[in-house]
Amino acid sequence: MLSFVVPAYNEELCILACLAAIHDAMKEVGAEYEIVVVDDASTDATAAIAREAGARVIHVQNRQISKTRNDGAREARETGSSSSTPTPA
């Protein structure tokens, strides 16, 4: 399974387009995938929008993009094999 890790902080205006682009590309590829959005202390609707778009959302309080990305990659490795392909919104 291919895992896309998307670090996010207050991205409610952009996150849906980002996730839609991933879903569209993967429809063309036809491979199994997951999207893990790593919500880094957002104060807007980023997490809710991502969840509605079929992403798995984890919450962190890092405020450091590399640590946030690494936390998402760790989550994908630990649970990715048991996740199913998300359904596009």
N, C-alpha and C positions, 0 to 999 in steps of 0.2 A: 504494500500500500504506500502511496505517495502522500506525504504530509506537508501541508503548507502552513507555515507558522507566520502569523501576521501580528507584530507588535502594534499596539494602538494606545493612544492617549488623546482623549477628546476628539475623536474622528467621526462624530455622528454625521457630518456633512459628506464624508468621502467613503466611509466603510462599505456602504451598500454597493457602490460602483466597483470597488476593489474586489469584493467577494463575488459579484456577478461576473466579473471578468475571469476569475479563477474557475467558476462553475462552467462558463461558456467554453473556455479552453479545454477543460477536462471532458466536456461532452464530445468534443472533436477527437480527443485522444482515446476515450473509452476505457480508461484505466480506473482502478479503484483508488479513491483518495479521501482525505479528510482535510478540514480546515480548522486550525486551532488559532483562535484570536486570543492574544494575551493582553488583557485590559489592564494597563498600568496606571491605576488610580484615577481613571476618568471620572469626571463629574457631570458628564452629559449622558446621552442615551446610547453611546457606543456599544456597550455590552448587549443591551436589549435588541438593537438592530442586528447585530452580528448573529445572535442566537436565532432570531426570526429568519435570517437568511441561511440557516442550516449549519452555522459554525459551532464548534464546541468552544466555549469561552472559559478561560481561567483568569482569575484575578490575582494580581501581584501589586506590591507597593514599592517598586524598585526606583523608579524615576531615573533609570539608566538603561538605554536601549539595548546594549549588548547583554546585560543580565536578563532583561525581559525576554529577549529573543532566545537566550539559552534556556530559560525556564520553560518556554513553550516547546523547544526541541526536546527537552527532557520529558515533558508530559506526553508528547507525541510518541516517543520511544517506549515509554512505560505502558501506555494504554492504546496505542495506535492499532495494534493487531486485533484488539477486541472491538474497535469502533466500526461502524458501518459507513458507507458512502452517504454524505449528506444529500438531502433533497433540496434542489434550488428553490428559492422563494418565487 
